Amino acid sequence: MDENRVSRLNKAGPVRGPVVYWMSRDQRIHDNWALLFAQELAIESGEPLIVVFCLVPEFLGAGSRQYGFMLGGLQQVEAALRPYRIPFHLLEGAPETVVPKFVRTLKAGALVADFDPLRIKKLWKDKVKRDLRVPFFEVDAHNVVPCRLASAKQEYSAFTIRKKINRLLDRFLTGFPPLRKQETPAPENRPVDWARAAASLTAGPEPAVAEWIEPGEKAALKALERFIREKLSGYAGTRNDPTAGGQSGFSPYFHFGQLSAQRAALETACSEADSRSKEAFLEELVVRRELADNFCHYNPAYDSFDCFPDWAKKTLDEHRQDPRPYTYSLGEFESASTHDDLWNAAQLEMVRKGKMHGYLRMYWAKKILEWSPDPEEAVRTAVLLNDRYELDGRDPGGYAGIAWSIGGVHDRPWAERLVFGKIRYMSYNGCRRKFSVDEYVSGIQSLD
Ligand SMILES: Cc1cc2nc3c(=O)[nH]c(=O)nc-3n(C[C@H](O)[C@H](O)[C@H](O)COP(=O)(O)OP(=O)(O)OC[C@H]3O[C@@H](n4cnc5c(N)ncnc54)[C@H](O)[C@@H]3O)c2cc1C
């Protein structure tokens, strides 16, 4: 594999002992560069490889919907590693305590983690690093072009990062070597008690589990195959119509790392779908998704007003005192009690299904700006609801999407108007011109 996917997080010299892969963002066994790198390291040093996942009882407001999906996938990771004779351990508690303790107890020789641009994951790694006396590596297993390499700074827009990604695409958009059966015996461990692990979480029973999507790597690969066979042709024409079912529905799989975006890109590139749809899908899958990672990696304020570009802060400041035709509280937004049937339906789609259509996510967030007392509160409301209800919430795609909608991130100034200033506006009638609002609203109302 290309060694530029790998970063050294500390300076510890070589130590003999098993290699530990601390799986976090990339929860799959195939097409996973971090796992492949850890295995390579283990084979080179004649030591066994062990995979651990660290389960924390509370994570950025995730509820049983998100935890249930994740644990379902991890259960499959444990089972899928068994034929490869690679043990899987579920650690419970704060990573900064349990990961270094596991490394010490096992007398491990190296720790490998996967890349994640979110603040909390960076903080975990910083703290783990302090107590670690063995080499600590980080591998970007999530992006086709490794985030640190694609660009060394926050990119201004899709236009500026596209060129940088495209320049490196041939080098990084390669096939994956297979995972190998482990030859060096690893210390035995007991199977994970998944029911007990689930009971240890503090998340309540709401929001309900999403029924439309099955968790895990196997289901994700099947969904990929089905999408390419049945839906990819036509994606360019249908993806922006919430009544057409044209989107892939992969974002929960990508968020939990149950599907590799690189695998999806490889299969898309060699499919026989029409080239306009292939291009449109790859633009979202690679350029927009990796732009979101770039944004969160280089802008640690990614979920607040502070991350907005100067022109957007200025224009929003100038319009703070503008009269708002409607203002709603968090509770009114959450219970879908606004005057707008389209907005309410989009909110209900998210609450009931755990996935709002992509086109409506923009409308939804922009209306939260229009109907909140100030932009700071608008961002807080959007982030809180998005992370509470979306199955793919707490993702760079969400933080970038909200910052784009409310704060002009990756966008440019538009014609000035009340409340929005120069932030791009979206209207109810504009949606009516694009798709059948009535059909969408009645479809959502019929969901139980
Ligand atoms: C206000 C707002 C909130 C959002 N919240 C989230 C979120 O919480 N989690 C999340 O993953 N995405 C979020 N997005 C981005 C995007 O809407 C979703 O990724 C997409 O709708 C997911 O559905 P899909 O997988 O069926 O998409 P498809 O259209 O099938 O696209 C395939 C993949 O491309 C990527 N992608 C598509 N659109 C975007 C985009 N605009 N930005 C970045 N990547 C993209 C995703 O990884 C997606 O799975 C948000 C966008 C906005 C405007």
The ligand as a MOL file (V3000), in Angstrom:
LIG
                    3D

  0  0  0     0  0            999 V3000
M  V30 BEGIN CTAB
M  V30 COUNTS 53 58 0 0 0
M  V30 BEGIN ATOM
M  V30 1 C -27.7990 20.3390 6.1760 0
M  V30 2 C -27.0930 19.0990 5.7250 0
M  V30 3 C -26.8550 18.0760 6.6240 0
M  V30 4 C -26.1900 16.9230 6.2140 0
M  V30 5 N -25.9550 15.9340 7.1340 0
M  V30 6 C -25.1910 14.8640 6.7950 0
M  V30 7 C -24.8310 13.8960 7.7680 0
M  V30 8 O -25.1940 14.0190 8.9380 0
M  V30 9 N -24.0620 12.8510 7.3680 0
M  V30 10 C -23.6360 12.7120 6.0810 0
M  V30 11 O -22.9430 11.7320 5.7800 0
M  V30 12 N -23.9420 13.6240 5.1450 0
M  V30 13 C -24.7060 14.6860 5.4610 0
M  V30 14 N -25.0210 15.6220 4.5050 0
M  V30 15 C -24.4970 15.4690 3.1310 0
M  V30 16 C -25.4560 14.7180 2.1590 0
M  V30 17 O -26.7080 15.2970 2.1660 0
M  V30 18 C -25.5710 13.2300 2.5140 0
M  V30 19 O -24.2750 12.6690 2.5590 0
M  V30 20 C -26.3690 12.4420 1.5080 0
M  V30 21 O -27.6550 12.9910 1.3590 0
M  V30 22 C -26.4460 11.0070 1.9800 0
M  V30 23 O -27.3170 10.2200 1.2340 0
M  V30 24 P -26.8100 9.1200 0.2060 0
M  V30 25 O -25.7370 8.2940 0.7810 0
M  V30 26 O -28.0390 8.4030 -0.2660 0
M  V30 27 O -26.1950 10.0700 -0.9110 0
M  V30 28 P -25.8080 9.8690 -2.4290 0
M  V30 29 O -26.4010 10.9770 -3.2100 0
M  V30 30 O -26.0910 8.4930 -2.8960 0
M  V30 31 O -24.2380 10.1540 -2.4230 0
M  V30 32 C -23.2500 9.1410 -2.2160 0
M  V30 33 C -22.2950 9.5790 -1.1410 0
M  V30 34 O -21.6540 10.7830 -1.5080 0
M  V30 35 C -21.4120 11.5680 -0.3430 0
M  V30 36 N -22.1470 12.8380 -0.4400 0
M  V30 37 C -23.2820 13.0920 -1.1140 0
M  V30 38 N -23.6290 14.3870 -0.9810 0
M  V30 39 C -22.6900 14.9530 -0.1930 0
M  V30 40 C -22.4910 16.2570 0.3160 0
M  V30 41 N -23.3230 17.2770 0.0270 0
M  V30 42 N -21.4250 16.4900 1.1010 0
M  V30 43 C -20.5640 15.5020 1.4030 0
M  V30 44 N -20.7000 14.2450 0.9580 0
M  V30 45 C -21.7390 13.9730 0.1670 0
M  V30 46 C -21.9420 10.7820 0.8480 0
M  V30 47 O -20.8700 10.0660 1.4080 0
M  V30 48 C -22.9620 9.8540 0.1960 0
M  V30 49 O -23.1860 8.6830 0.9450 0
M  V30 50 C -25.7290 16.7810 4.8800 0
M  V30 51 C -25.9800 17.8230 3.9780 0
M  V30 52 C -26.6480 18.9610 4.3910 0
M  V30 53 C -26.8990 20.0560 3.3860 0
M  V30 END ATOM
M  V30 BEGIN BOND
M  V30 1 1 1 2
M  V30 2 1 2 3
M  V30 3 2 2 52
M  V30 4 2 3 4
M  V30 5 1 4 5
M  V30 6 1 4 50
M  V30 7 2 5 6
M  V30 8 1 6 7
M  V30 9 1 6 13
M  V30 10 2 7 8
M  V30 11 1 7 9
M  V30 12 1 9 10
M  V30 13 2 10 11
M  V30 14 1 10 12
M  V30 15 2 12 13
M  V30 16 1 13 14
M  V30 17 1 14 15
M  V30 18 1 14 50
M  V30 19 1 15 16
M  V30 20 1 16 17
M  V30 21 1 16 18
M  V30 22 1 18 19
M  V30 23 1 18 20
M  V30 24 1 20 21
M  V30 25 1 20 22
M  V30 26 1 22 23
M  V30 27 1 23 24
M  V30 28 2 24 25
M  V30 29 1 24 26
M  V30 30 1 24 27
M  V30 31 1 27 28
M  V30 32 2 28 29
M  V30 33 1 28 30
M  V30 34 1 28 31
M  V30 35 1 31 32
M  V30 36 1 32 33
M  V30 37 1 33 34
M  V30 38 1 33 48
M  V30 39 1 34 35
M  V30 40 1 35 36
M  V30 41 1 35 46
M  V30 42 1 36 37
M  V30 43 1 36 45
M  V30 44 2 37 38
M  V30 45 1 38 39
M  V30 46 1 39 40
M  V30 47 2 39 45
M  V30 48 1 40 41
M  V30 49 2 40 42
M  V30 50 1 42 43
M  V30 51 2 43 44
M  V30 52 1 44 45
M  V30 53 1 46 47
M  V30 54 1 46 48
M  V30 55 1 48 49
M  V30 56 2 50 51
M  V30 57 1 51 52
M  V30 58 1 52 53
M  V30 END BOND
M  V30 END CTAB
M  END
